Amino acid sequence: MDSLLTINALKLVLLALVALLAVVIWRYSATALAGERDKLRFMRALALTLTATVFTLLSNHLLLFWLGWCWISLSLQQLLLFYPERPRARLAAHKKALSARAGEILLALAFTLLYLEFGTADISSITSQASIQQSIGLYAHIATVLLVLVALIKCAQLPLHGWLIQIVEAPTPVSALLHAGIINLGGILLLLFSPLLKLSAPAATLLLVTALTSTVLAALIMTTRISIKVRLAWSTIAQMGLMLVEIALGLYTLALLHLLAHSCYKAYAFLHSGNAVNHYLAAQLAEQTEPDVRHWLLALLMTSGLVLLTHQIQPLSGLSSAVLLVLAVTVLLMPSLARADSRRPWRVMLAMAYGIGLLALYSSGKFILQSIAPTTSVLSPLADLFTSLVFAGLFVMAVLLRYHSRQRFVNRVFIWLNAGGYLDEWATRCTLKIWPYQNKTADIASNLSQAESLK
């Protein structure tokens, strides 16, 4: 009889991440919610959510995995409604509930088709059979497409992203838990079933196109936001889209490294967001140097050389991963190079040392994770080239929005992006037509008024 619960190297890494996030968020919540009347209710819901996550990761049976997936959503719903009197919090929870139910139905259909295709509900048996096959049947193709749709919904990809932006009304620990942990479940689902995705070109193509579009739009919209938590929420959508793009291309090692790094960073960013004002004031007092074209070219040239050297030591997987690495490190090196001039040439050396350290850290992480989530092959050379061109276009557009926003065309794009492309408004109208939302704010206000009059 197959085991209902299993653990392997990938699950062990993910469980370690969950344990780390659980300890940090639990301790932060215990302090941040001190004095809250419903603190016990919050901690209970948090414990249930963390337990459900561990149960889902350990599950090796399709039914148990699906039950754990539903358990996570239901427990998280209680956290999102910790302040039920807030209209935006209730609307976000309502939209999240509808997308969660849709994802759960699609996941149930996918698991049913996988059972019919492989004749077993054991997840490890399904992936083992798929890993040694050269092709899969129709049921498996449809199931893999459904798994992709479930991952896109879970990762809040456009246009079903509005709830993730609006849950900033929930307590900060909820944002940290969701953005650093729960939202990664879409990527984790595809990593667990990667042998199927590798054999289904239609599913991988759907994932690539949808996630790449979401990544570009979310990254550009993020540049127009002022609120720290809203900006972080848009960043999460873009990062999740990028992780899904990496999975679609077959870059599983990079995707796992991305997942771990993003989780740790986003947990820190949300839990530390209360100090944003202090950081802003410190930046205003510090010397500010606006980078120009010379700095961008120098950073791009320096980073390209370092990435080329890294490629000679440890070959990169595909053109898109190299382009992404060059652009990411270029942006990180920019502040140091912008402050470098003839009086402080040592800053150039400092920036180079910083770039070498980043690439060394990246190479080390990739080397460690290679055996856990091995990269097989890029989806296709054409998909790799297309993704690289899109990344380059995103970089150029971000620079134009920052330095040439007064140009007529760029300004129009900025206005459209500042409105979020009006995508959430459309999605909200569709949501409310499918599942009408009863706003209880007016009823609460009426009850409060009646209570005041009775005093």
Secondary structure, DSSP 8 states (H G I E B T S, - for coil): ---SB---HHHHHHHHHHHHHHHHHHHHHHHHTTT-TTHHHHHHHHHHHHHHHHHHHHB-BHHHHHHHHHHHHHHHHHHHTSSTT-HHHHHHHHHHHHHHHHHHHHHHHHHHHHHHHHS--BHHHHHHHHHH-S---HHHHHHHHHHHHHHHHHTT-TTTTHHHHHGGGS-HHHHHHHHHTGGGHHHHHHHHTHHHHHH-HHHHHHHHHHHHHHHHHHHHHHTT--SHHHHHHHHHHHHHHHHHHHHHTT-HHHHHHHHHHHHHHHHHHHHTGGGHHHHHHHHHHS------HHHHHHHHHHHHHHHHHHHHHS--SSHHHHHHHHHHHHHHHHHHHHT--TT-THHHHHHHHHHHHHHHHHHHHHHHHTTTS-----S-HHHHHHHHHHHHHHHHHHHHHHH-TTSHHHHHHHHHHHTGGGHHHHHHHHHHHHS-----HHHHHHHHHHHHHH-
